[in-house]
Amino acid sequence: MREIICRNSAKAIIVKDDKILVLQKQHAGNPVFTVFPGGGQEPGELLHDALIRECREEIGATVKVGELLFVREYRSWEHEFFNPNRPLHQVEFFFLCELTGDLDPTSVENPDPGQIRTLWLDVDELEQANLYPKVLLKHLAQRLKSKKKNEPPIYLGGVN
C-alpha cells in the first residue's frame, strides 16, 4: 500500500422545509450514491472556511456554518470503494448549516468527481438514496428532531 494521506474534511448538513440537501454521485462501475456537500480542508484553512468554499464549489451556494453534529473517521482501505493508489485516512466533521441564498446550479465552480446533481430528500428517503456514510441514517433523524441546543457532537468512529 502506498503512503497514507491524512486530511480533515468538513461536511454540510443543510435542512430546509424538512428536507436535507445531498449530492448525487456515481463512479465508473459503481451504483449511484449520495453524500453531504463538503470536502477537504486545505493547509492553513480554517475548517468553517473550508466548508463555505466547498459548498460554493459543489452546490453553487453560500452557507452559514452552525453546530457541529458528528465526527467520523474514514480509513479507505476498510471500505468497499478502496483505491490502493490513494489510501486515505480522513477525519470528517459534519456541521448543521443553512443556505444564505438560493441554490444556483449554474454557479457550481468545482463539482466533485462523479457528481451528478443536488437533491432535496426527506430523512426517510436517505436510505433508498444510498447515503454515505450509512452510519448517519440511525443518528441523523434523532439529532435533527432533538429540541436540546448545543448537544455535544457524536463521535461515530471509523465506520461507514
N, C-alpha and C positions, 0 to 999 in steps of 0.2 A: 504494500500500500504506500502511496506517495505521502509526503509530509501533510499533516492535517492542518487545514485552515481553521482558525478560530475567529469568530466575529460575533458582534451583537446585531440584533435585528429588532426593529420596532414595528408593531402591527396595530392597525386601527380597527376597532370595533365601533362601527358607525350605525346608530339606530335612529330611524325616523319613521313616524307613524306606524310603530310596532313592526317595522321591517328592518332587516340587517343587510348592509351593503357588503357584497363579496365580489371577488374577481373569479370569473370562469376561465379555466386554463386547460390546455391539453399539450402533452409532449408526444412526439412520434412513437406510435405503437402502444400508447397507454390510454386508458379511458379518460373522459372529461372529468375534471375535479374542480373544486372551489377552494379558495383561500381568502384570508383577510388582506386588504391592501396594506402595503408597507414593505420594508426591506432593510438592507444592510446599512449600518452606521459607518460613515467614513471617518478616517483618523482625524481627531481634533473636533469632530462634530458632536454637539450635544444630542442626546437621544431624542428629545422633543423636536429639535430642528431636523433630524434625520427623518422622522415620521411625517412632518409637514412637507418636506421635499419629496419623499417617496409618494405621498398621496397626490401631490401636484403632478408628478411624472406618470403615475399609473391610472389615476381616475380623473384627472383634469379638474381638481377642486382643491380648495384650501380648507384645512380642518383646524379646529381648536382642540388641542390635546387636553384630555381630562384625567380622570383617575386611572391608576394602574390596577388592572383586574387580575391578570395571570402572568406567570413566568414559566417558560418551558425550555428545556434543553433538547436540542435535536442533534443526534450523532448519526450522520447519514449512513454509516456502514451498518447500522442496526435496522434499517428501513428498506422497504421494497423498491424505492427508486434510486438506490445507491449507484453512484458513478465512481468507479475506482480511480478515475483520473482526477477526481475532485473531492477527496474526503473532507468533510465539513463538520465541525463542532460549533453549533450556533446557539446562543442564548437569545430567546425571543421574549420580548416584553409586549404584552397586549394591553393597550390603553383604550378606555372608553373615549370616543371622540365625537364631535359634532361638526357638520358641514357649516362653513361660514358663508356659503353662497350655493348656487346651483351647480350640479354636475355639468361639465361641458366636455363630452367625448372628443370634440374636435381639438381640444387643447391638451390632450394627453401627450406628454413630451417624450416619455421613455417607457413604453409598456414592457412588462416582464416577458421573457421568452415564453412563447406558447399562450400568451394572454389573448383571450377571445373577446370578452366583453365584461361589463359590470352588470350585476343583478341585484335587485332588492328581493329578499326572501323572508318569509316568516321563520321564526326559530324552528318550528316543527318541519319545515321544508329542507333544513340544512343536511339532514342525514341522506335524503334522496339526492341531494346535490353533490354528494361525495366530498364533504367538507374535510379539510386537513387543517390542523391536527384533529383527528377524530375524538381525542380525549375531551375536547371542549364541549362536545354535544351534551355530556352529562353535567357540566358545570354552568354553561352559558345561560340557559333559561332561568335557572335558580338565582344566579348572580344579578341578572337584569331585573328580576322581579323583586329583589330584596329592597326593602324600604330603608335599611340601615345605610347611613352615609359613612364614607371613609373606612370601610372594612379593609382589613389588611389583604394584600394580594394573595392569591392562591398559587403556591409553588407546585407545578404539575410534575416536575421531574423530567427524566429522559424518556418521554413517551411519545406516541404518535396518535 
